[in-house]
């Protein structure tokens, strides 16, 4: 049986535990007659040579296999979207809503992926415009005070309508995929990835009546920093942080492409929630 992917990129979280799984993945893929391209971080861990950076790897392969956690997946997600390739994530930790494939079933899951038996979940993304530059987010975009002790003052507008001007620690705009990340920790709802919506979650608002919102993903959302004499920070997927000055705005809408994310066939969304959040069954 022939593999449906010819060239696989491997990305890892540098961790002592990852080496054995990385070496096993390389051996398995070679048995499948798949050409393996290692990012430099992965190559260095096992004494091999590679000049391929994480930013470059998506453009050189047919699929990305990563061994790490959700942060590792977020670091390659937007590049994979632009290259129109899927991402399969093996989770090294215990939480991992995005990297849901079990590292202990490495050969079985790689076989499913490369012989076309894996399920691919398509996930929507945010498109954010800030200071003339476009950003893409799988989980969320955040305006917050960072580690500054003063509160932030923000103006929220949806579809050109003023919603609220409030003080607090910040504001999160999340996709359904990102509803189980920072938004959940800040009191936002869990939203199925099949829902066509955005989640707007205030972080520690000083007004007790401003609660999280779920709005259609056809909405256009604008956030403006109204803070004076203290800076707000703009953060995309926890990967990129930029300062916002008074009067700076960012606009959020739905991106026109989706991430192809390989999911565990045996793991439906509610079983995943049960397993990761230790719900009673």
C-alpha positions in Angstrom: 0.0 0.0 0.0 1.3 3.4 -1.0 1.4 6.4 1.3 -0.8 9.3 0.2 1.9 11.8 1.4 5.4 11.7 -0.1 7.3 14.2 2.1 6.7 14.8 5.8 8.0 17.5 8.0 8.7 16.8 11.6 8.5 19.6 14.2 9.0 18.9 18.0 9.0 20.6 21.3 12.6 20.4 22.6 12.2 18.1 25.6 14.1 15.1 27.0 11.1 12.8 26.4 10.7 13.7 22.8 13.9 12.1 21.5 12.7 8.5 21.6 9.4 9.3 19.9 11.2 11.4 17.3 13.6 8.6 16.4 10.7 6.1 16.3 8.7 8.4 14.0 11.6 8.7 11.6 12.0 4.9 11.4 8.3 4.4 10.8 8.1 7.0 8.1 11.1 5.6 6.3 9.3 2.1 6.3 6.4 3.9 4.6 8.8 5.2 2.0 8.1 8.7 3.1 10.9 11.4 2.8 11.4 13.0 6.2 12.3 16.7 6.5 13.4 17.7 10.0 13.2 21.2 11.3 16.6 22.3 12.7 15.4 22.0 16.4 14.4 18.4 15.8 17.6 17.5 13.9 19.8 19.0 16.6 18.2 16.9 19.3 19.3 13.7 17.6 22.7 14.8 16.2 21.5 15.3 12.6 22.0 18.2 10.2 19.2 20.4 9.0 19.0 24.1 8.0 15.2 24.1 7.8 13.5 26.5 10.2 10.0 26.2 11.6 8.8 29.0 9.5 10.1 27.3 6.3 9.1 23.7 6.8 5.5 23.9 5.7 6.5 25.1 2.2 8.8 22.1 1.7 6.5 19.2 2.7 3.1 17.6 2.1 2.2 17.2 5.7 3.6 18.3 9.1 3.8 15.8 12.0 4.6 17.4 15.3 5.5 15.9 18.7 4.9 18.3 21.5 1.9 20.3 22.7 -0.7 22.8 21.6 1.9 25.6 21.6 4.0 23.7 19.2 1.0 23.3 16.9 0.1 26.9 17.1 3.7 27.8 16.1 3.2 26.1 12.7 -0.6 26.4 12.1 -0.7 29.5 10.0 2.2 28.4 7.8 0.4 25.1 7.2 -2.8 26.9 6.3 -1.0 29.0 3.7 0.7 25.9 2.3 -2.6 24.0 2.2 -1.2 21.0 4.1 -2.6 19.1 7.1 -1.0 18.9 10.6 -1.0 15.9 12.9 -0.1 16.5 16.5 1.1 13.9 19.0 0.8 15.2 22.5 3.7 14.9 25.0 1.7 16.3 27.9 -1.7 15.6 29.4 -3.9 18.5 28.3 -3.5 19.1 24.6 -6.8 20.0 23.0 -5.2 20.5 19.6 -2.5 17.7 19.7 -4.9 14.9 20.5 -3.1 12.0 19.0 -1.5 9.6 21.5 2.2 9.4 21.5 1.9 5.8 22.8 0.1 4.8 19.6 2.7 6.4 17.3 2.9 3.6 14.7 -0.8 3.0 14.6 -1.7 6.6 14.1 1.1 7.3 11.6 -0.2 4.3 9.6 -3.7 5.7 9.6 -2.5 9.2 8.5 -0.1 8.1 5.7 -2.4 5.4 4.3 -5.4 7.7 4.2 -7.5 6.4 7.1 -7.2 9.4 9.4 -10.0 11.9 10.0 -9.3 15.5 9.1 -11.0 18.2 11.0 -11.2 21.6 9.3 -10.8 24.5 11.8 -11.8 28.1 11.2 -9.3 30.9 11.9 -9.4 34.6 12.8 -8.1 37.3 10.4 -6.9 40.3 12.3 -5.8 43.7 10.9 -3.5 45.7 13.2 -1.5 48.8 12.1 -1.8 47.8 8.4 -0.6 44.3 8.9 -2.6 41.1 8.7 -2.4 38.3 11.3 -4.0 34.9 11.4 -5.0 33.1 14.6 -6.3 29.6 15.2 -7.1 30.1 18.9 -7.5 33.8 19.8 -6.4 37.4 19.7 -6.1 39.2 23.0 -5.8 42.8 24.2 -4.5 42.9 27.8 -2.4 44.7 30.3 0.5 42.2 30.2 2.4 42.3 33.5 1.5 46.0 34.2 -0.4 46.4 37.4 -2.8 49.1 36.0 -6.1 48.2 34.5 -6.8 48.5 30.7 -9.6 50.5 29.3 -11.0 49.1 26.0 -13.8 49.9 23.6 -15.6 46.9 21.9 -17.5 47.4 18.7 -19.3 44.7 16.7 -20.5 45.4 13.1 -19.9 49.1 13.6 -22.1 49.2 16.7 -20.7 50.3 20.0 -21.1 47.4 22.5 -19.2 48.5 25.6 -16.3 50.6 26.9 -14.9 48.9 30.0 -12.0 48.6 32.4 -10.4 45.4 33.3 -7.4 43.1 32.6 -8.3 42.8 28.9 -10.4 41.1 26.2 -10.2 37.9 24.3 -11.7 37.2 20.8 -11.6 33.4 20.2 -12.6 30.9 17.7 -14.6 27.8 18.8 -11.2 25.9 18.7 -9.8 28.5 21.0 -12.7 28.4 23.4 -10.9 25.8 25.5 -7.8 27.9 25.8 -7.3 31.4 27.5 -11.0 32.2 27.0 -12.1 29.2 29.1 -9.6 30.1 31.9 -11.2 33.6 31.9 -14.7 32.3 32.4 -15.7 31.9 28.7 -18.0 29.1 27.4 -16.8 25.9 25.8 -18.0 26.1 22.1 -18.0 23.1 19.7 -15.7 23.6 16.7 -18.8 23.0 14.5 -20.4 26.3 15.7 -20.1 29.2 13.3 -19.2 31.8 15.9 -16.7 33.9 17.7 -16.4 34.1 21.5 -15.8 37.5 23.1 -14.6 37.1 26.7 -13.6 39.9 29.0 -10.7 39.3 31.4 -11.6 40.4 35.0 -13.9 43.2 34.0 -14.6 45.8 36.6 -18.3 45.7 35.6 -19.8 42.5 36.9 -22.6 42.7 34.3 -20.3 42.4 31.2 -20.3 38.7 30.5 -18.8 36.6 27.6 -20.6 36.8 24.3 -21.0 34.4 21.4 -21.5 36.2 18.0 -21.8 35.0 14.4 -18.5 34.5 12.7 -19.8 36.8 9.9 -19.4 39.6 12.4 -16.7 42.3 12.2 -15.2 43.1 15.6 -13.2 46.1 16.5 -11.2 46.6 19.7 -9.7 50.0 20.6 -7.3 50.9 23.4 -8.7 53.7 25.4 -6.0 53.4 28.1 -4.0 56.6 28.9 -0.5 56.6 30.3 -0.3 52.8 30.2 0.2 50.4 27.4 -2.1 47.6 26.3 -0.6 44.6 24.5 -1.9 42.8 21.4 -1.2 39.1 21.4 -2.0 36.6 18.6 -2.3 32.9 19.6 0.1 33.5 22.5 2.9 33.6 19.9 3.3 37.2 19.0 3.1 40.2 21.3 3.0 43.9 20.2 2.3 47.1 22.1 -1.0 49.1 21.6 -0.9 52.8 22.3 -3.9 54.9 23.2 -6.3 55.0 20.2 -4.8 51.9 18.5 -7.4 49.5 17.1 -7.5 46.0 15.6 -10.2 44.5 13.5 -11.2 40.8 13.6 -13.1 38.8 11.1 -13.2 35.2 9.6 -10.2 34.1 7.6 -11.1 32.6 4.2 -8.9 29.5 4.7 -9.1 26.7 7.2 -6.5 24.5 9.0 -6.6 20.8 8.2 -6.0 19.2 11.5 -5.7 15.4 11.9 -7.9 14.1 14.6 -8.1 10.8 16.5 -10.9 8.8 15.0 -11.8 7.3 18.3 -12.1 10.7 20.0 -15.3 12.7 19.5 -15.4 16.3 20.9 -17.3 15.5 24.0 -15.1 12.5 24.9 -12.1 14.8 24.4 -13.6 17.3 26.9 -14.2 14.4 29.4 -10.7 13.2 29.1 -8.9 16.6 29.1 -11.0 18.3 31.8 -11.6 15.3 34.0 -15.4 15.5 33.7 -17.5 12.7 35.3 -18.7 10.2 32.7 
